[in-house]
Each structure stands twice: as structure tokens, then as C-alpha cells.
Amino acid sequence: MKRVTSHRLAGRELIDSALYYDQRRAGLGEEFLSEVETVLEFIRAQPEAGRPERHATRSYPTKRFPFRIVYDIQPDRLWIVAVAHLSRRPGYWTRRLE
């Protein structure tokens, strides 16, 4: 299994989304974080399972929330590029690959 790291903006997206959900209903933010953690553990164990995306990245959706985890498989790690909401403009995260 590879270690998981993330782009600083992906981390910000994760935190902001959890805070948003917690404002909607107490505890919902924690449920969101738990769902993302489940996806991260899955792709850590099976990195090729995600759908191929732009620039040789992959993505895997969460089940309960409208998000997908966009990641890059690197030799020593999985690099999380974005915690992308499905209604955001497609490919906004590609600038992070530069």
C-alpha cells in the first residue's frame, strides 16, 4: 500500500466541505469525512480502481456525497489532487498538476 499525500487546496476543499455539511446538520461533516476516509483507504489498497481522468490522473466517487477524489498514482505515493464536488466546473483542478 502506498502512502497518501494531498495538494494543499485538496485539503482545504475537504475541510471546507466538512464545515459546510456540519452547518447543514450537526455531525454531517463528520459523516462526510468518514466517507472520504473510506474512499481513500480503498484507493490506497487498489489505486488502479479509479476512473482514468485527464493528465494520467484517476478519480473515485464517494457513495453518499456528490464528490469524487481525484488522484495521481506516483511511484512512492498516491497524491490527492482534488476533493471535487461533482457540480463544479470540470477540470478546474488541472492547474494543480503543473
Phi and psi in radians as a Rosetta constraint file:
Dihedral C 1 N 2 CA 2 C 2 CIRCULARHARMONIC -1.620 0.35
Dihedral N 2 CA 2 C 2 N 3 CIRCULARHARMONIC 2.708 0.35
Dihedral C 2 N 3 CA 3 C 3 CIRCULARHARMONIC -1.329 0.35
Dihedral N 3 CA 3 C 3 N 4 CIRCULARHARMONIC 2.763 0.35
Dihedral C 3 N 4 CA 4 C 4 CIRCULARHARMONIC -2.035 0.35
Dihedral N 4 CA 4 C 4 N 5 CIRCULARHARMONIC 2.243 0.35
Dihedral C 4 N 5 CA 5 C 5 CIRCULARHARMONIC -2.247 0.35
Dihedral N 5 CA 5 C 5 N 6 CIRCULARHARMONIC 2.943 0.35
Dihedral C 5 N 6 CA 6 C 6 CIRCULARHARMONIC -2.499 0.35
Dihedral N 6 CA 6 C 6 N 7 CIRCULARHARMONIC 2.708 0.35
Dihedral C 6 N 7 CA 7 C 7 CIRCULARHARMONIC -1.142 0.35
Dihedral N 7 CA 7 C 7 N 8 CIRCULARHARMONIC 2.527 0.35
Dihedral C 7 N 8 CA 8 C 8 CIRCULARHARMONIC -1.015 0.35
Dihedral N 8 CA 8 C 8 N 9 CIRCULARHARMONIC -0.590 0.35
Dihedral C 8 N 9 CA 9 C 9 CIRCULARHARMONIC -1.281 0.35
Dihedral N 9 CA 9 C 9 N 10 CIRCULARHARMONIC -0.511 0.35
Dihedral C 9 N 10 CA 10 C 10 CIRCULARHARMONIC -1.155 0.35
Dihedral N 10 CA 10 C 10 N 11 CIRCULARHARMONIC -0.706 0.35
Dihedral C 10 N 11 CA 11 C 11 CIRCULARHARMONIC -1.088 0.35
Dihedral N 11 CA 11 C 11 N 12 CIRCULARHARMONIC -0.697 0.35
Dihedral C 11 N 12 CA 12 C 12 CIRCULARHARMONIC -1.131 0.35
Dihedral N 12 CA 12 C 12 N 13 CIRCULARHARMONIC -0.729 0.35
Dihedral C 12 N 13 CA 13 C 13 CIRCULARHARMONIC -1.058 0.35
Dihedral N 13 CA 13 C 13 N 14 CIRCULARHARMONIC -0.725 0.35
Dihedral C 13 N 14 CA 14 C 14 CIRCULARHARMONIC -1.092 0.35
Dihedral N 14 CA 14 C 14 N 15 CIRCULARHARMONIC -0.851 0.35
Dihedral C 14 N 15 CA 15 C 15 CIRCULARHARMONIC -1.136 0.35
Dihedral N 15 CA 15 C 15 N 16 CIRCULARHARMONIC -0.830 0.35
Dihedral C 15 N 16 CA 16 C 16 CIRCULARHARMONIC -1.045 0.35
Dihedral N 16 CA 16 C 16 N 17 CIRCULARHARMONIC -0.716 0.35
Dihedral C 16 N 17 CA 17 C 17 CIRCULARHARMONIC -1.179 0.35
Dihedral N 17 CA 17 C 17 N 18 CIRCULARHARMONIC -0.714 0.35
Dihedral C 17 N 18 CA 18 C 18 CIRCULARHARMONIC -1.099 0.35
Dihedral N 18 CA 18 C 18 N 19 CIRCULARHARMONIC -0.734 0.35
Dihedral C 18 N 19 CA 19 C 19 CIRCULARHARMONIC -1.113 0.35
Dihedral N 19 CA 19 C 19 N 20 CIRCULARHARMONIC -0.722 0.35
Dihedral C 19 N 20 CA 20 C 20 CIRCULARHARMONIC -1.036 0.35
Dihedral N 20 CA 20 C 20 N 21 CIRCULARHARMONIC -0.851 0.35
Dihedral C 20 N 21 CA 21 C 21 CIRCULARHARMONIC -1.136 0.35
Dihedral N 21 CA 21 C 21 N 22 CIRCULARHARMONIC -0.624 0.35
Dihedral C 21 N 22 CA 22 C 22 CIRCULARHARMONIC -1.178 0.35
Dihedral N 22 CA 22 C 22 N 23 CIRCULARHARMONIC -0.541 0.35
Dihedral C 22 N 23 CA 23 C 23 CIRCULARHARMONIC -1.225 0.35
Dihedral N 23 CA 23 C 23 N 24 CIRCULARHARMONIC -0.531 0.35
Dihedral C 23 N 24 CA 24 C 24 CIRCULARHARMONIC -1.232 0.35
Dihedral N 24 CA 24 C 24 N 25 CIRCULARHARMONIC -0.725 0.35
Dihedral C 24 N 25 CA 25 C 25 CIRCULARHARMONIC -2.764 0.35
Dihedral N 25 CA 25 C 25 N 26 CIRCULARHARMONIC 2.271 0.35
Dihedral C 25 N 26 CA 26 C 26 CIRCULARHARMONIC -0.974 0.35
Dihedral N 26 CA 26 C 26 N 27 CIRCULARHARMONIC 2.257 0.35
Dihedral C 26 N 27 CA 27 C 27 CIRCULARHARMONIC 1.610 0.35
Dihedral N 27 CA 27 C 27 N 28 CIRCULARHARMONIC -0.282 0.35
Dihedral C 27 N 28 CA 28 C 28 CIRCULARHARMONIC -1.196 0.35
Dihedral N 28 CA 28 C 28 N 29 CIRCULARHARMONIC -0.578 0.35
Dihedral C 28 N 29 CA 29 C 29 CIRCULARHARMONIC -1.090 0.35
Dihedral N 29 CA 29 C 29 N 30 CIRCULARHARMONIC -0.708 0.35
Dihedral C 29 N 30 CA 30 C 30 CIRCULARHARMONIC -1.143 0.35
Dihedral N 30 CA 30 C 30 N 31 CIRCULARHARMONIC -0.654 0.35
Dihedral C 30 N 31 CA 31 C 31 CIRCULARHARMONIC -1.130 0.35
Dihedral N 31 CA 31 C 31 N 32 CIRCULARHARMONIC -0.679 0.35
Dihedral C 31 N 32 CA 32 C 32 CIRCULARHARMONIC -1.088 0.35
Dihedral N 32 CA 32 C 32 N 33 CIRCULARHARMONIC -0.833 0.35
Dihedral C 32 N 33 CA 33 C 33 CIRCULARHARMONIC -1.063 0.35
Dihedral N 33 CA 33 C 33 N 34 CIRCULARHARMONIC -0.682 0.35
Dihedral C 33 N 34 CA 34 C 34 CIRCULARHARMONIC -1.118 0.35
Dihedral N 34 CA 34 C 34 N 35 CIRCULARHARMONIC -0.719 0.35
Dihedral C 34 N 35 CA 35 C 35 CIRCULARHARMONIC -1.107 0.35
Dihedral N 35 CA 35 C 35 N 36 CIRCULARHARMONIC -0.764 0.35
Dihedral C 35 N 36 CA 36 C 36 CIRCULARHARMONIC -1.112 0.35
Dihedral N 36 CA 36 C 36 N 37 CIRCULARHARMONIC -0.722 0.35
Dihedral C 36 N 37 CA 37 C 37 CIRCULARHARMONIC -1.061 0.35
Dihedral N 37 CA 37 C 37 N 38 CIRCULARHARMONIC -0.700 0.35
Dihedral C 37 N 38 CA 38 C 38 CIRCULARHARMONIC -1.065 0.35
Dihedral N 38 CA 38 C 38 N 39 CIRCULARHARMONIC -0.778 0.35
Dihedral C 38 N 39 CA 39 C 39 CIRCULARHARMONIC -1.119 0.35
Dihedral N 39 CA 39 C 39 N 40 CIRCULARHARMONIC -0.757 0.35
Dihedral C 39 N 40 CA 40 C 40 CIRCULARHARMONIC -1.074 0.35
Dihedral N 40 CA 40 C 40 N 41 CIRCULARHARMONIC -0.729 0.35
Dihedral C 40 N 41 CA 41 C 41 CIRCULARHARMONIC -1.122 0.35
Dihedral N 41 CA 41 C 41 N 42 CIRCULARHARMONIC -0.681 0.35
Dihedral C 41 N 42 CA 42 C 42 CIRCULARHARMONIC -1.129 0.35
Dihedral N 42 CA 42 C 42 N 43 CIRCULARHARMONIC -0.863 0.35
Dihedral C 42 N 43 CA 43 C 43 CIRCULARHARMONIC -1.242 0.35
Dihedral N 43 CA 43 C 43 N 44 CIRCULARHARMONIC -0.438 0.35
Dihedral C 43 N 44 CA 44 C 44 CIRCULARHARMONIC -1.131 0.35
Dihedral N 44 CA 44 C 44 N 45 CIRCULARHARMONIC -0.690 0.35
Dihedral C 44 N 45 CA 45 C 45 CIRCULARHARMONIC -1.380 0.35
Dihedral N 45 CA 45 C 45 N 46 CIRCULARHARMONIC -0.567 0.35
Dihedral C 45 N 46 CA 46 C 46 CIRCULARHARMONIC -2.361 0.35
Dihedral N 46 CA 46 C 46 N 47 CIRCULARHARMONIC 1.245 0.35
Dihedral C 46 N 47 CA 47 C 47 CIRCULARHARMONIC -1.051 0.35
Dihedral N 47 CA 47 C 47 N 48 CIRCULARHARMONIC -0.489 0.35
Dihedral C 47 N 48 CA 48 C 48 CIRCULARHARMONIC -1.366 0.35
Dihedral N 48 CA 48 C 48 N 49 CIRCULARHARMONIC -0.076 0.35
Dihedral C 48 N 49 CA 49 C 49 CIRCULARHARMONIC -1.243 0.35
Dihedral N 49 CA 49 C 49 N 50 CIRCULARHARMONIC -0.417 0.35
Dihedral C 49 N 50 CA 50 C 50 CIRCULARHARMONIC -1.237 0.35
Dihedral N 50 CA 50 C 50 N 51 CIRCULARHARMONIC 2.718 0.35
Dihedral C 50 N 51 CA 51 C 51 CIRCULARHARMONIC -1.264 0.35
Dihedral N 51 CA 51 C 51 N 52 CIRCULARHARMONIC 2.304 0.35
Dihedral C 51 N 52 CA 52 C 52 CIRCULARHARMONIC -1.040 0.35
Dihedral N 52 CA 52 C 52 N 53 CIRCULARHARMONIC 2.411 0.35
Dihedral C 52 N 53 CA 53 C 53 CIRCULARHARMONIC -2.170 0.35
Dihedral N 53 CA 53 C 53 N 54 CIRCULARHARMONIC -2.933 0.35
Dihedral C 53 N 54 CA 54 C 54 CIRCULARHARMONIC -1.138 0.35
Dihedral N 54 CA 54 C 54 N 55 CIRCULARHARMONIC 2.665 0.35
Dihedral C 54 N 55 CA 55 C 55 CIRCULARHARMONIC 0.963 0.35
Dihedral N 55 CA 55 C 55 N 56 CIRCULARHARMONIC 0.662 0.35
Dihedral C 55 N 56 CA 56 C 56 CIRCULARHARMONIC 1.117 0.35
Dihedral N 56 CA 56 C 56 N 57 CIRCULARHARMONIC 0.358 0.35
Dihedral C 56 N 57 CA 57 C 57 CIRCULARHARMONIC -1.585 0.35
Dihedral N 57 CA 57 C 57 N 58 CIRCULARHARMONIC 3.019 0.35
Dihedral C 57 N 58 CA 58 C 58 CIRCULARHARMONIC -2.336 0.35
Dihedral N 58 CA 58 C 58 N 59 CIRCULARHARMONIC 2.852 0.35
Dihedral C 58 N 59 CA 59 C 59 CIRCULARHARMONIC -2.486 0.35
Dihedral N 59 CA 59 C 59 N 60 CIRCULARHARMONIC 2.681 0.35
Dihedral C 59 N 60 CA 60 C 60 CIRCULARHARMONIC -2.436 0.35
Dihedral N 60 CA 60 C 60 N 61 CIRCULARHARMONIC 2.297 0.35
Dihedral C 60 N 61 CA 61 C 61 CIRCULARHARMONIC -1.444 0.35
Dihedral N 61 CA 61 C 61 N 62 CIRCULARHARMONIC 2.706 0.35
Dihedral C 61 N 62 CA 62 C 62 CIRCULARHARMONIC -1.434 0.35
Dihedral N 62 CA 62 C 62 N 63 CIRCULARHARMONIC 2.759 0.35
Dihedral C 62 N 63 CA 63 C 63 CIRCULARHARMONIC -1.498 0.35
Dihedral N 63 CA 63 C 63 N 64 CIRCULARHARMONIC -0.736 0.35
Dihedral C 63 N 64 CA 64 C 64 CIRCULARHARMONIC -1.650 0.35
Dihedral N 64 CA 64 C 64 N 65 CIRCULARHARMONIC -0.483 0.35
Dihedral C 64 N 65 CA 65 C 65 CIRCULARHARMONIC -1.977 0.35
Dihedral N 65 CA 65 C 65 N 66 CIRCULARHARMONIC 2.664 0.35
Dihedral C 65 N 66 CA 66 C 66 CIRCULARHARMONIC -1.416 0.35
Dihedral N 66 CA 66 C 66 N 67 CIRCULARHARMONIC 1.097 0.35
Dihedral C 66 N 67 CA 67 C 67 CIRCULARHARMONIC -2.339 0.35
Dihedral N 67 CA 67 C 67 N 68 CIRCULARHARMONIC 2.780 0.35
Dihedral C 67 N 68 CA 68 C 68 CIRCULARHARMONIC -2.390 0.35
Dihedral N 68 CA 68 C 68 N 69 CIRCULARHARMONIC 2.576 0.35
Dihedral C 68 N 69 CA 69 C 69 CIRCULARHARMONIC -1.688 0.35
Dihedral N 69 CA 69 C 69 N 70 CIRCULARHARMONIC 2.074 0.35
Dihedral C 69 N 70 CA 70 C 70 CIRCULARHARMONIC -1.725 0.35
Dihedral N 70 CA 70 C 70 N 71 CIRCULARHARMONIC 2.248 0.35
Dihedral C 70 N 71 CA 71 C 71 CIRCULARHARMONIC -2.516 0.35
Dihedral N 71 CA 71 C 71 N 72 CIRCULARHARMONIC 2.801 0.35
Dihedral C 71 N 72 CA 72 C 72 CIRCULARHARMONIC -2.088 0.35
Dihedral N 72 CA 72 C 72 N 73 CIRCULARHARMONIC 2.219 0.35
Dihedral C 72 N 73 CA 73 C 73 CIRCULARHARMONIC -1.490 0.35
Dihedral N 73 CA 73 C 73 N 74 CIRCULARHARMONIC 1.979 0.35
Dihedral C 73 N 74 CA 74 C 74 CIRCULARHARMONIC -1.938 0.35
Dihedral N 74 CA 74 C 74 N 75 CIRCULARHARMONIC 2.841 0.35
Dihedral C 74 N 75 CA 75 C 75 CIRCULARHARMONIC -0.943 0.35
Dihedral N 75 CA 75 C 75 N 76 CIRCULARHARMONIC -0.658 0.35
Dihedral C 75 N 76 CA 76 C 76 CIRCULARHARMONIC -1.936 0.35
Dihedral N 76 CA 76 C 76 N 77 CIRCULARHARMONIC -0.014 0.35
Dihedral C 76 N 77 CA 77 C 77 CIRCULARHARMONIC -2.874 0.35
Dihedral N 77 CA 77 C 77 N 78 CIRCULARHARMONIC 2.946 0.35
Dihedral C 77 N 78 CA 78 C 78 CIRCULARHARMONIC -1.806 0.35
Dihedral N 78 CA 78 C 78 N 79 CIRCULARHARMONIC 2.191 0.35
Dihedral C 78 N 79 CA 79 C 79 CIRCULARHARMONIC -1.860 0.35
Dihedral N 79 CA 79 C 79 N 80 CIRCULARHARMONIC 2.019 0.35
Dihedral C 79 N 80 CA 80 C 80 CIRCULARHARMONIC -1.382 0.35
Dihedral N 80 CA 80 C 80 N 81 CIRCULARHARMONIC 2.048 0.35
Dihedral C 80 N 81 CA 81 C 81 CIRCULARHARMONIC -1.522 0.35
Dihedral N 81 CA 81 C 81 N 82 CIRCULARHARMONIC -0.684 0.35
Dihedral C 81 N 82 CA 82 C 82 CIRCULARHARMONIC -2.726 0.35
Dihedral N 82 CA 82 C 82 N 83 CIRCULARHARMONIC 2.603 0.35
Dihedral C 82 N 83 CA 83 C 83 CIRCULARHARMONIC -1.897 0.35
Dihedral N 83 CA 83 C 83 N 84 CIRCULARHARMONIC 1.543 0.35
Dihedral C 83 N 84 CA 84 C 84 CIRCULARHARMONIC -1.665 0.35
Dihedral N 84 CA 84 C 84 N 85 CIRCULARHARMONIC 2.188 0.35
Dihedral C 84 N 85 CA 85 C 85 CIRCULARHARMONIC -1.234 0.35
Dihedral N 85 CA 85 C 85 N 86 CIRCULARHARMONIC 2.432 0.35
Dihedral C 85 N 86 CA 86 C 86 CIRCULARHARMONIC -1.180 0.35
Dihedral N 86 CA 86 C 86 N 87 CIRCULARHARMONIC -0.331 0.35
Dihedral C 86 N 87 CA 87 C 87 CIRCULARHARMONIC -1.688 0.35
Dihedral N 87 CA 87 C 87 N 88 CIRCULARHARMONIC 0.016 0.35
Dihedral C 87 N 88 CA 88 C 88 CIRCULARHARMONIC -1.285 0.35
Dihedral N 88 CA 88 C 88 N 89 CIRCULARHARMONIC 2.835 0.35
Dihedral C 88 N 89 CA 89 C 89 CIRCULARHARMONIC -1.059 0.35
Dihedral N 89 CA 89 C 89 N 90 CIRCULARHARMONIC 2.310 0.35
Dihedral C 89 N 90 CA 90 C 90 CIRCULARHARMONIC -1.058 0.35
Dihedral N 90 CA 90 C 90 N 91 CIRCULARHARMONIC 2.419 0.35
Dihedral C 90 N 91 CA 91 C 91 CIRCULARHARMONIC 1.307 0.35
Dihedral N 91 CA 91 C 91 N 92 CIRCULARHARMONIC 0.161 0.35
Dihedral C 91 N 92 CA 92 C 92 CIRCULARHARMONIC -1.010 0.35
Dihedral N 92 CA 92 C 92 N 93 CIRCULARHARMONIC -0.459 0.35
Dihedral C 92 N 93 CA 93 C 93 CIRCULARHARMONIC -1.429 0.35
Dihedral N 93 CA 93 C 93 N 94 CIRCULARHARMONIC -0.135 0.35
Dihedral C 93 N 94 CA 94 C 94 CIRCULARHARMONIC -1.080 0.35
Dihedral N 94 CA 94 C 94 N 95 CIRCULARHARMONIC -0.467 0.35
Dihedral C 94 N 95 CA 95 C 95 CIRCULARHARMONIC -1.076 0.35
Dihedral N 95 CA 95 C 95 N 96 CIRCULARHARMONIC -0.416 0.35
Dihedral C 95 N 96 CA 96 C 96 CIRCULARHARMONIC -1.271 0.35
Dihedral N 96 CA 96 C 96 N 97 CIRCULARHARMONIC -0.219 0.35
Dihedral C 96 N 97 CA 97 C 97 CIRCULARHARMONIC -1.490 0.35
Dihedral N 97 CA 97 C 97 N 98 CIRCULARHARMONIC -0.146 0.35
